[in-house]
């Protein structure tokens, strides 16, 4: 319930805040840590995986861990769509 009769302006501001929040959560959920992005193989290392494969595996693991955040973002988008608010 909005006080002051400015329901339309308040609703618009609430929607903007929800969209900003969702965007921040998605950016966090999809971001790689800096140390993973800057990983450099050690000289003489005899690992079976190369640095690119390690990065891919790290990203896959992060996506699995952060999947609930991404699902919550998608759920919010779907819930708002039911009210005629579409986030692209």
C-alpha positions in Angstrom: 0.0 0.0 0.0 1.4 3.3 -1.0 0.8 6.4 1.0 0.1 9.8 -0.6 -1.8 8.7 -3.7 1.2 8.4 -5.9 0.6 4.7 -6.5 1.8 4.7 -10.1 5.1 6.4 -9.3 5.7 4.3 -6.3 5.0 1.1 -8.3 7.4 2.2 -11.0 10.1 2.8 -8.4 9.5 -0.6 -6.8 9.8 -2.3 -10.2 13.0 -0.4 -11.0 14.5 -1.5 -7.6 13.5 -5.2 -8.2 15.1 -5.1 -11.7 18.3 -3.6 -10.3 18.4 -6.2 -7.5 17.8 -9.0 -9.9 20.5 -7.7 -12.2 23.1 -7.5 -9.3 22.3 -11.0 -8.2 22.6 -12.4 -11.7 25.9 -10.6 -12.2 27.2 -12.1 -9.0 26.0 -15.5 -9.8 27.6 -15.5 -13.3 30.9 -13.9 -12.3 34.1 -15.8 -11.9 36.4 -14.9 -9.0 39.4 -12.8 -10.1 41.9 -15.4 -9.1 40.3 -18.0 -11.4 40.2 -15.6 -14.3 43.9 -14.7 -13.8 45.1 -18.2 -13.1 48.5 -18.9 -14.6 50.0 -22.4 -14.7 53.0 -22.8 -12.6 56.2 -23.6 -14.5 57.1 -27.3 -14.3 53.6 -28.3 -13.1 52.6 -31.7 -14.4 48.8 -31.5 -13.9 46.7 -33.5 -16.3 44.5 -30.5 -17.0 45.5 -27.3 -18.7 44.6 -23.8 -17.4 41.6 -23.4 -19.8 40.2 -26.8 -18.7 40.7 -25.8 -15.0 38.8 -22.5 -15.7 36.0 -24.3 -17.4 35.7 -26.8 -14.5 35.8 -24.0 -11.9 33.1 -22.1 -13.8 31.0 -25.2 -14.0 31.4 -25.7 -10.2 30.5 -22.1 -9.5 27.4 -22.3 -11.7 26.3 -25.4 -9.9 26.8 -23.7 -6.5 25.1 -20.5 -7.6 22.3 -22.2 -9.5 19.7 -21.4 -6.8 20.4 -17.7 -7.2 19.9 -17.9 -10.9 16.7 -19.9 -10.4 15.4 -17.3 -7.9 16.1 -14.5 -10.5 14.1 -16.5 -13.1 11.3 -17.1 -10.6 11.1 -13.4 -9.8 10.9 -12.6 -13.5 8.2 -15.2 -14.0 6.2 -13.9 -11.0 6.4 -10.3 -12.3 5.4 -11.4 -15.8 2.1 -12.8 -14.3 1.4 -9.2 -13.3 2.2 -7.8 -16.8 5.7 -6.7 -15.9 8.3 -8.2 -18.3 12.0 -8.1 -17.6 14.2 -8.7 -20.7 
